[in-house]
Amino acid sequence: MKRPAGYVTVSGIVDAEGKAVSPQRAIDYGWIKPTPGRTPAGWGIENHEIPLGKNLFLDQGRQLMAFCFGFRSPIEDYVCRKFGVGTGTTAAAVTDVALESAVTLDNALTTKAIDGVDFLSPFVVRVSYTLSVNDANGSLLTERGLFSGNGTMLARHVTSAGVSKTSDFSPVFSWRLRF
């Protein structure tokens, strides 16, 4: 069975004063380390985005999609509502249920609300979320996850090219999933 596929990018960066920072400057500062290679076609990735790589849609994420299809109640428990980041380096597996090494965010939790979801084409959804200048500082973020309203991890992305997070900047991530 073919699984839903995904791709993660950093789609915007602002510095601690709220000024936009170019992707190249963020790379030059060492804040973001892009995944080497070509940016894949067909994902609607724009020129200003920094590619971080493919993600893995997890078994429990597929189960929640089935619950959504059947409108299981309360539906808020089963849809993508949160994100988390961490420092884990173990490759994602379809049986993962949590981030390997989740980092506490400025809300004193390991997950926060996503910014939003939009639909790029009939089969591609984009989830956006922002790490504030106060989130995960001092961490080399190499893993990230999307979570449902009830805290179930839906998808996980791990890369050796990470985000070296400091209070100097606030990255916006775009996570695309193709069904």
Secondary structure, DSSP 8 states (H G I E B T S, - for coil): ----EEEEEEEEEEETTS-B--HHHHHHHTSB---SS---SSS---TT-EEEEEEEE-HHHHHHHHHHHTT-SSGGGTSEEEEEEE---S---TT--S-SSB---TTSSS-EE--EEEEEETTEEEEEEE--TTSSTTEEEEEEEEEETTS-EEEEEEEEEEEEE-TTEEEEEEEEEE-
